[in-house]
Amino acid sequence: MKKYDAIVVGAGHNGLTNAAFLVKAGLDVLVLEKNEYIGGATVSRELHEGWMYSNCSYVCSLFRPEIYQALHLGEHGLEVVPLQGSTTFKQDGDYFGSYHQPAVRRREIARHSKRDADASIRFDADIMKWCRLVRGFLLRTPPDPASLKIRDAMEFAYLLKSFYHLTESQIYEFIRFFTMSIAEYLEEYFESDAILAHFSGGSIIGTGLGVYSPGTAYVLLHHAMGDVDGNIGSWGFARGGMGAVSKAIASSFQSMGGEIRTQAEVQQILVKGRQATGVVLATGEEVNAGVVVSNLDAKRTFLNIMERKDLPDELYQRASNFKIRGSSGKLNIALDGLPRFPALPIGSPLTLGHMHFTDTLERLERAYDDWKDDCWSSDPYVDTLIPTQYDPTMSPAGKHMMSVFVQYCPAEVEGGWTDAKRDAFGETVIDQIASYSPNFKDLILHAEVRTPREIEAEVGLTEGNIFQGELTLDQLMFNRPFPGYAQYRGPVKNMYMCGSSTHPGGGVMGAPGANAAREILLDLGRENTTPEDFGDD
C-alpha cells in the first residue's frame, strides 16, 4: 500500500494552499475531499442551468498577494477585478454612497454631514495605520508566550519592534481598539446614522456579535486589511466566481505533481504510538502518510475525526468550548435582468458594488436581538452584489446573478430548521430587497437559500460559521484556536492544522494554509517554500 509524505484533509482553499507549498518542497502529497468538487466554501457551482453561483464566499480581497505570486496563480487562470464602491439605502428614499474615488467619496459624505467628511480623512488614516501594522503578522507563526525557545523569543522581539515606531498614546489606542465595539469606535468619528450603519456592517459579517458588542471593532479591521492590485482595503470579484481561486490553487498544486481525491470523506485520523500515521475514509479504506494535516475547523478536527483517547483532557475541553457560532445565511439568485433601485441616479456606479438596506445602528442591533432569540432577523443586514456586471460569463446573455450574504441567521431556530423555515427565511430577505427595488421580484428566475444548516451539511463548517471560529481577542494570535496549539501543530506528532480556526483566522486569505506548511517543512527539515516576513513598509 502506498504511503504518502503528507495527507491534507479537506480541499478548501487553505487545504489546497497548504498542499501546494508542501508539494513545491518535494513532498508526495494527497488532498482528500468529501464532496465531488473542490473548494469547500470557496467554490463556483451551476445550481441553476446557465448560472454560475459563488454559492458561499462571494468576494475576494484578503487573499495574500505573496501566495498568489509564490504559486503563480495568474498563470493558472486567477484574475481578480476590483469592484467599485458600495451603498446603503435609507428608509427615507435617499442613500449613502461610498465611492471608489476618494474625492467623490468625500463629497458624498459631506452631502450627509460636513463634519463627517472631515472626520473621514482621520478615520481612513487610522484604519490604514492599523491595517499596515496587523498585515505584518498575517503570514507569521504566532509566538508561544509560555515558551522559552529562541524562535519564540525572536518572534516576540519582532512584535515589539513593530510597535516601536508607535507613540505611547497610539499603543494605548491600539489596545483599546481591540476591545471596543464597532458602534462606539465609529461614534468617535461620525455623526450621520447612515454613515455609522454603513461602516459598521463589515464588523458583524460572519460573527455572533452585534454592533455594540465589545471586540467587533477588530472584525472591521479584519475585513479592511486585504487588497486588490496593491490597493489596501479594496475588494474584487474573481472571474468565474470564487471557485476560480480554489481552481487556480489546485491547478498549481497538480502541476507540481500533487494528487486530489474527491468523494473521499475522512472519518478518522489514525494515531499509533502518539503519532499520526494516516487516515481512515468513510468507506473503511486506510491511507497512510508521514504527516496528516486537517483543514477542518477545530471542533470537527478534535471532536469528530480524532479519537477521544488521543486527546489531552484539557484540549478536548477547549475544543468543546471553542466559540464557533453560526450567524449567517446566503442567497444566490438568478435574475432575468438588472433590478432597478429608484433611490439611485440612472447609471450610478454604486450598483456595481456592495448594496445594503440597513441605515441605522438601532436596526442593526435589533437584527442581532432576533438572533439571540433563536430567530432569523425580521429586518436583516444584507450584503448584496451583482457580480455578473463584471463577469457576464456567470449567467446567460442579458441575465444576471445576485449574491446576498445575510446577518443574522442562527444555527438553530426554535423547533429546529425545516425546509419550510429555510424558505421563509429566504422570503424575508427577498422582501427586504424588494422594498427598495420595485421590479426585483418579477426578475427572479431561481433562488438558492442557505441557512447555517445547509452550509454545515455541504461545506462542513460547524454551525455554518464562515470564519471557523469567532474573531474575538480570546481567539486571536497565540490564542487561536487554543493556547498552546496556535503554531499549527496538533496534540500528537506529525498531525497539524491549516484551516481558518488557526491564525490569522477566516476569510479567503490562504495565510493559515501557508503558515502551517512552513511549520511542517521546518519540522521535516525541508527547504521553506512559503513566503514569510511580509511586514508592510
VOGU-3710 file (C-alpha; in Angstrom, 3 decimals, decimal comma):
1> mkkydaivvg> 0,000/0,000/0,000  1,362/3,406/-0,987  2,418/5,744/1,797  2,261/9,484/1,105  4,558/12,045/2,656  1,518/14,097/3,630  -2,273/13,909/3,539  -4,351/17,095/3,703  -7,924/16,624/4,906  -10,279/18,975/3,048
11> aghngltnaa> -9,838/20,677/-0,332  -10,875/24,146/0,787  -8,608/26,975/-0,294  -6,434/26,746/2,840  -6,018/22,989/2,463  -5,061/23,413/-1,182  -2,647/26,228/-0,329  -1,014/24,107/2,338  -0,723/21,144/-0,030  0,704/23,299/-2,821
21> flvkagldvl> 3,572/24,562/-0,677  4,294/21,055/0,609  4,460/19,576/-2,883  6,559/22,536/-4,009  9,109/21,462/-1,389  9,241/17,995/-2,917  6,753/16,081/-0,776  4,354/13,489/-2,174  1,002/14,994/-1,145  -2,596/13,755/-1,310
31> vlekneyigg> -5,609/16,020/-0,703  -8,807/14,243/0,363  -12,199/15,938/-0,145  -15,590/14,567/0,904  -17,530/16,366/-1,850  -17,440/15,624/-5,560  -15,969/19,090/-6,146  -13,074/21,012/-4,587  -13,006/24,422/-2,931  -15,036/23,980/0,246
41> atvsrelheg> -16,694/27,356/0,776  -14,557/28,936/-1,966  -16,471/27,412/-4,841  -18,438/28,176/-8,003  -21,303/25,837/-8,857  -24,017/25,691/-11,502  -27,058/25,160/-9,280  -29,433/26,643/-11,851  -28,880/25,861/-15,520  -26,792/28,549/-17,179
51> wmysncsyvc> -25,972/30,396/-13,936  -22,708/30,002/-12,066  -23,123/30,840/-8,391  -20,399/31,772/-5,924  -22,648/29,987/-3,533  -20,705/30,523/-0,273  -17,816/33,028/-0,256  -18,501/35,750/-2,780  -15,805/38,461/-2,884  -12,020/38,445/-2,918
61> slfrpeiyqa> -9,741/40,814/-1,025  -7,981/39,072/1,837  -6,110/36,525/-0,292  -2,445/37,220/0,260  -0,644/38,552/-2,839  2,556/36,864/-1,667  0,829/33,482/-2,000  -0,600/34,468/-5,383  2,903/35,179/-6,620  4,628/32,199/-4,994
71> lhlgehglev> 2,165/29,711/-6,526  1,977/31,560/-9,882  -1,807/31,672/-9,668  -2,083/34,181/-12,502  -0,571/31,584/-14,819  -3,235/29,154/-13,591  -6,111/31,456/-14,537  -6,854/33,514/-11,436  -7,902/37,078/-12,258  -9,464/39,467/-9,734
81> vplqgsttfk> -11,347/42,559/-10,892  -11,685/45,450/-8,370  -15,275/46,328/-7,563  -16,479/49,898/-7,450  -17,785/51,320/-4,183  -20,758/50,441/-2,015  -24,037/51,964/-0,924  -26,537/51,959/1,922  -30,145/52,732/1,034  -32,103/54,824/3,519
91> qdgdyfgsyh> -35,703/54,342/4,517  -36,485/57,960/3,596  -35,674/57,271/-0,077  -32,151/58,687/-0,035  -28,876/56,733/0,004  -25,276/56,976/1,144  -22,664/56,012/-1,441  -19,081/55,108/-0,621  -17,404/55,636/-3,965  -14,123/54,093/-5,071
101> qpavrrreia> -12,656/57,518/-5,900  -11,570/59,302/-2,658  -12,597/62,819/-3,743  -16,059/61,703/-4,871  -16,452/59,658/-1,701  -15,637/62,651/0,484  -18,136/64,853/-1,366  -20,802/62,205/-0,796  -20,026/62,055/2,916  -20,249/65,868/3,063
111> rhskrdadas> -23,713/65,643/1,492  -24,811/63,902/4,690  -22,511/65,686/7,156  -19,723/68,204/6,577  -18,288/67,232/9,957  -18,189/63,590/8,903  -16,410/64,486/5,665  -13,541/65,957/7,677  -13,620/63,043/10,126  -13,435/60,522/7,279
121> irfdadimkw> -9,868/61,601/6,471  -8,791/60,870/10,040  -10,782/57,615/10,076  -9,227/56,333/6,843  -5,729/57,189/8,057  -6,268/55,455/11,409  -7,730/52,290/9,872  -4,924/52,039/7,318  -2,373/52,560/10,098  -3,726/49,537/11,986
131> crlvrgfllr> -4,108/47,538/8,766  -0,455/48,026/7,882  0,558/47,031/11,382  -1,566/43,879/11,551  -0,814/42,787/7,969  2,798/42,250/9,042  1,646/39,433/11,350  -0,623/37,568/8,919  1,994/35,318/7,367  3,956/34,700/10,556
141> tppdpaslki> 3,568/31,973/13,151  2,379/33,406/16,482  4,912/33,121/19,308  4,090/30,917/22,276  4,117/33,217/25,333  4,835/30,230/27,612  7,818/29,031/25,568  11,484/29,577/26,343  12,572/28,656/22,821  14,839/31,102/20,994
151> rdamefayll> 12,478/31,189/17,996  9,544/32,320/20,158  11,703/34,936/21,863  12,759/36,260/18,457  9,146/36,372/17,292  8,183/38,374/20,365  11,067/40,701/19,553  9,646/41,124/16,053  6,258/42,025/17,535  7,813/44,571/19,860
161> ksfyhltesq> 9,826/46,057/17,017  6,600/46,501/15,032  5,231/48,657/17,847  8,470/50,576/18,379  7,550/53,397/15,982  4,207/53,989/17,711  3,816/56,690/20,315  2,613/55,860/23,808  -0,859/57,207/23,023  -1,010/55,148/19,812
171> iyefirfftm> -0,173/51,955/21,700  -2,976/52,656/24,163  -5,278/53,408/21,227  -4,375/50,135/19,516  -5,077/48,062/22,634  -8,346/49,908/23,158  -9,311/49,297/19,521  -9,228/45,530/20,025  -11,670/45,686/22,925  -14,175/48,238/21,596
181> siaeyleeyf> -17,497/47,739/19,877  -17,663/48,988/16,306  -20,518/51,351/17,166  -18,552/53,061/19,940  -15,444/53,237/17,791  -17,211/54,815/14,819  -19,131/57,249/17,003  -15,773/58,808/17,861  -15,562/59,863/14,193  -19,042/60,143/12,652
191> esdailahfs> -22,471/61,542/13,468  -24,627/60,545/10,456  -26,800/57,496/11,152  -26,422/56,149/7,615  -22,643/56,520/7,637  -22,386/54,839/11,048  -24,514/51,942/9,828  -22,635/51,683/6,537  -19,192/51,319/8,105  -20,470/49,063/10,901
201> ggsiigtglg> -21,640/46,306/8,575  -18,197/44,811/7,990  -17,813/44,203/11,728  -20,795/41,895/12,128  -20,410/39,797/8,969  -19,904/36,186/9,951  -19,859/36,751/13,701  -22,307/36,102/16,527  -21,955/39,624/17,861  -23,821/42,907/17,450
211> vyspgtayvl> -22,616/46,408/16,651  -22,497/47,263/20,370  -20,638/44,070/21,341  -17,056/44,562/22,574  -14,484/43,239/20,111  -16,361/43,998/16,906  -14,081/46,902/16,009  -11,329/44,406/15,166  -13,633/42,464/12,828  -13,870/45,648/10,721
221> lhhamgdvdg> -10,079/45,711/10,570  -10,017/42,035/9,548  -12,195/42,881/6,544  -10,254/46,046/5,674  -6,715/44,665/5,641  -6,907/42,932/2,257  -6,017/44,436/-1,094  -6,620/44,156/-4,820  -3,804/45,243/-7,160  -1,978/46,814/-4,231
231> nigswgfarg> -4,943/48,928/-3,088  -5,335/48,184/0,626  -8,937/47,795/1,726  -10,211/47,139/-1,810  -12,448/44,227/-2,760  -12,810/42,406/-6,040  -14,508/39,634/-7,998  -12,670/36,556/-9,176  -13,581/35,944/-12,819  -15,575/32,741/-12,961
241> gmgavskaia> -16,716/33,144/-9,366  -14,881/32,386/-6,146  -14,294/28,833/-7,288  -11,670/30,300/-9,610  -9,470/30,859/-6,536  -9,583/27,196/-5,499  -9,335/26,035/-9,106  -6,140/28,042/-9,649  -4,519/26,773/-6,432  -5,492/23,200/-7,320
251> ssfqsmggei> -4,070/23,648/-10,802  -0,791/24,916/-9,358  -0,713/22,014/-6,884  -1,393/19,374/-9,542  1,097/20,889/-11,987  3,794/20,158/-9,382  2,707/16,542/-9,003  0,079/16,789/-6,235  -2,919/14,436/-6,121  -6,546/15,243/-5,251
261> rtqaevqqil> -9,220/12,664/-4,469  -12,830/13,812/-4,276  -15,722/11,863/-2,720  -13,200/10,677/-0,148  -14,531/11,678/3,272  -12,118/11,224/6,164  -13,713/9,524/9,129  -10,723/9,268/11,447  -7,110/10,342/11,811  -5,082/7,224/12,644
271> vkgrqatgvv> -2,778/7,545/15,657  -0,278/4,918/16,715  2,251/5,446/19,490  1,234/9,107/19,894  1,979/9,721/16,215  -0,364/10,342/13,259  0,124/7,618/10,645  -2,694/8,229/8,175  -6,463/8,372/7,897  -9,474/6,111/7,591
281> latgeevnag> -12,066/7,041/4,962  -15,823/6,690/5,391  -15,586/3,643/3,085  -13,246/1,944/5,542  -10,170/2,402/3,359  -6,946/3,278/5,182  -4,490/5,715/3,601  -1,063/6,013/5,198  1,106/9,122/5,408  4,044/10,521/7,340
291> vvvsnldakr> 2,133/13,746/8,050  -1,620/14,421/8,410  -2,920/17,990/8,074  -6,515/18,929/8,925  -8,144/21,804/7,074  -11,352/21,234/9,065  -12,343/23,586/11,865  -11,065/22,951/15,380  -14,281/21,367/16,624  -14,586/18,935/13,711
301> tflnimerkd> -10,884/18,106/13,871  -10,681/17,264/17,558  -14,230/16,161/18,341  -15,167/14,353/15,104  -12,175/12,833/13,338  -9,824/12,216/16,262  -10,490/9,615/18,929  -11,054/10,869/22,461  -8,193/8,722/23,794  -5,720/10,557/21,547
311> lpdelyqras> -6,540/13,959/23,049  -5,372/15,501/26,307  -8,317/16,260/28,600  -7,565/19,994/28,513  -7,570/20,069/24,705  -10,824/18,145/24,497  -12,439/20,649/26,872  -11,081/23,639/24,947  -12,336/22,227/21,645  -15,764/21,636/23,182
321> nfkirgssgk> -15,910/25,248/24,383  -14,431/26,851/21,242  -16,705/29,718/20,118  -17,900/28,861/16,638  -21,485/30,106/16,490  -23,487/30,180/13,285  -24,945/33,583/12,477  -25,027/33,880/8,677  -27,157/32,858/5,723  -26,729/33,158/1,977
331> lnialdglpr> -28,982/33,568/-1,060  -27,918/33,140/-4,679  -30,489/34,481/-7,097  -30,793/34,086/-10,870  -32,307/37,239/-12,409  -33,938/37,888/-15,761  -32,324/41,344/-15,897  -30,919/44,129/-13,728  -33,055/45,300/-10,784  -33,954/48,983/-10,612
341> fpalpigspl> -33,192/50,963/-7,471  -35,148/54,242/-7,767  -33,129/55,916/-4,993  -30,008/55,897/-7,183  -29,426/58,182/-10,163  -29,733/56,438/-13,537  -26,422/54,854/-14,470  -24,996/55,168/-10,948  -21,786/53,134/-10,478  -22,974/52,238/-6,992
351> tlghmhftdt> -24,940/49,280/-8,365  -21,537/47,793/-9,245  -20,598/47,436/-5,572  -21,963/46,227/-2,247  -25,569/47,275/-1,597  -27,034/47,382/1,917  -30,509/48,230/3,221  -29,964/48,850/6,954  -29,432/52,544/7,636  -29,127/52,874/11,425
361> lerleraydd> -27,221/51,245/14,267  -30,537/50,652/16,018  -31,803/48,495/13,138  -28,528/46,552/13,115  -28,758/45,875/16,838  -32,396/44,791/16,589  -31,403/42,325/13,880  -28,902/40,902/16,378  -31,604/40,752/19,062  -33,620/38,410/16,823
371> wkddcwssdp> -30,603/36,088/16,509  -30,207/35,989/20,294  -33,829/34,842/20,485  -33,051/31,942/18,072  -34,890/33,630/15,200  -33,652/34,840/11,854  -33,700/38,621/11,656  -37,032/40,044/10,579  -35,131/43,098/9,275  -31,755/41,563/8,387
381> yvdtliptqy> -28,477/43,144/7,398  -27,620/42,018/3,883  -24,550/42,440/1,703  -25,874/42,337/-1,861  -23,792/42,150/-5,046  -24,428/41,564/-8,747  -21,079/40,153/-9,972  -22,364/39,451/-13,497  -21,962/43,169/-14,211  -18,207/42,443/-14,138
391> dptmspagkh> -18,230/38,842/-15,337  -21,033/38,105/-17,828  -19,796/34,511/-18,206  -21,558/33,637/-14,935  -25,045/33,908/-16,492  -26,716/33,728/-19,921  -26,516/36,832/-22,098  -28,667/39,651/-20,738  -29,291/37,849/-17,451  -27,713/38,401/-14,033
401> mmsvfvqycp> -26,809/36,687/-10,782  -27,239/38,300/-7,380  -25,280/37,208/-4,319  -26,839/38,036/-0,944  -24,983/37,497/2,336  -27,249/37,745/5,393  -26,858/38,609/9,067  -28,401/37,241/11,214  -29,430/33,645/10,763  -28,972/31,280/13,725
411> aeveggwtda> -27,633/27,741/13,561  -30,738/26,606/15,417  -34,208/28,110/15,426  -36,990/27,294/17,830  -38,358/23,899/16,859  -35,412/23,211/14,544  -34,773/24,099/10,917  -37,096/22,710/8,258  -37,246/23,324/4,527  -40,325/25,475/5,099
421> krdafgetvi> -38,491/27,646/7,634  -35,499/27,913/5,296  -37,798/29,163/2,534  -39,474/31,611/4,927  -36,043/32,979/5,830  -35,333/33,445/2,125  -38,622/35,274/1,610  -37,757/37,658/4,460  -34,543/38,617/2,689  -36,183/38,900/-0,724
431> dqiasyspnf> -38,952/41,099/0,723  -36,385/43,469/2,191  -34,578/43,896/-1,144  -37,898/44,268/-2,977  -38,899/47,156/-0,720  -36,064/49,153/-2,354  -36,375/47,678/-5,877  -39,921/47,566/-7,317  -39,099/45,169/-10,187  -36,860/42,822/-8,192
441> kdlilhaevr> -39,342/40,020/-7,512  -40,534/39,960/-11,114  -36,955/39,259/-12,253  -36,337/36,230/-10,021  -35,945/33,008/-12,009  -34,375/30,895/-9,264  -33,214/31,391/-5,690  -30,942/29,125/-3,693  -31,376/29,726/0,044  -28,790/28,642/2,608
451> tpreieaevg> -29,071/28,740/6,377  -26,261/27,516/8,654  -27,908/24,083/8,381  -27,220/23,878/4,642  -23,760/25,444/4,920  -22,671/22,944/7,576  -24,152/19,939/5,803  -22,472/20,692/2,483  -19,263/22,537/3,298  -18,534/21,096/6,748
461> ltegnifqge> -18,297/24,430/8,588  -19,548/23,848/12,132  -22,823/25,784/12,601  -22,105/27,380/9,225  -19,538/29,716/10,821  -17,619/31,233/7,906  -14,512/32,035/9,981  -14,197/28,571/11,584  -14,401/30,346/14,948  -15,182/33,795/16,322
471> ltldqlmfnr> -12,602/36,537/15,698  -12,580/37,777/19,279  -9,490/38,715/21,314  -9,608/35,443/23,255  -9,406/33,546/19,937  -6,729/35,521/18,080  -2,949/35,194/17,619  -1,456/32,777/20,190  -4,972/32,039/21,473  -6,175/30,694/18,099
481> pfpgyaqyrg> -7,588/28,144/18,261  -6,343/27,496/21,837  -3,354/28,481/23,961  -0,544/26,020/23,375  -1,865/24,978/19,942  -1,504/28,186/17,957  1,552/27,076/15,978  -0,399/24,709/13,709  0,752/21,530/15,496  -1,747/19,062/16,926
491> pvknmymcgs> -1,625/17,030/20,149  0,203/14,087/18,535  3,369/14,042/16,468  3,058/14,646/12,698  -0,507/15,976/12,999  -1,157/19,602/12,000  -3,974/22,119/11,433  -4,154/24,538/8,498  -7,746/25,854/8,440  -9,271/29,195/9,412
501> sthpgggvmg> -9,552/28,075/13,050  -5,830/28,831/13,181  -4,010/32,176/12,960  -4,775/34,611/11,372  -8,388/33,473/11,024  -11,129/33,318/8,434  -11,801/34,788/5,046  -10,404/33,703/1,689  -6,857/34,514/2,743  -4,686/31,430/2,292
511> apganaarei> -2,453/32,531/5,187  -3,335/29,690/7,604  -2,532/27,125/4,915  0,792/28,754/4,037  1,789/29,262/7,679  1,056/25,640/8,547  3,112/24,463/5,562  6,068/26,482/6,843  5,879/24,744/10,250  5,573/21,293/8,674
521> lldlgrentt> 8,594/21,880/6,449  10,540/23,182/9,443  9,791/20,001/11,407  10,734/17,821/8,437  13,958/19,713/7,826  12,836/20,621/4,307  13,525/23,836/2,423  10,951/26,513/3,185  8,930/27,186/0,016  6,444/29,548/1,648
531> pedfgdd> 6,576/33,348/1,619  7,392/34,862/5,004  8,149/38,118/6,812  5,891/40,392/4,884  5,523/43,415/7,105  4,389/46,442/5,111  6,877/49,281/4,796
//
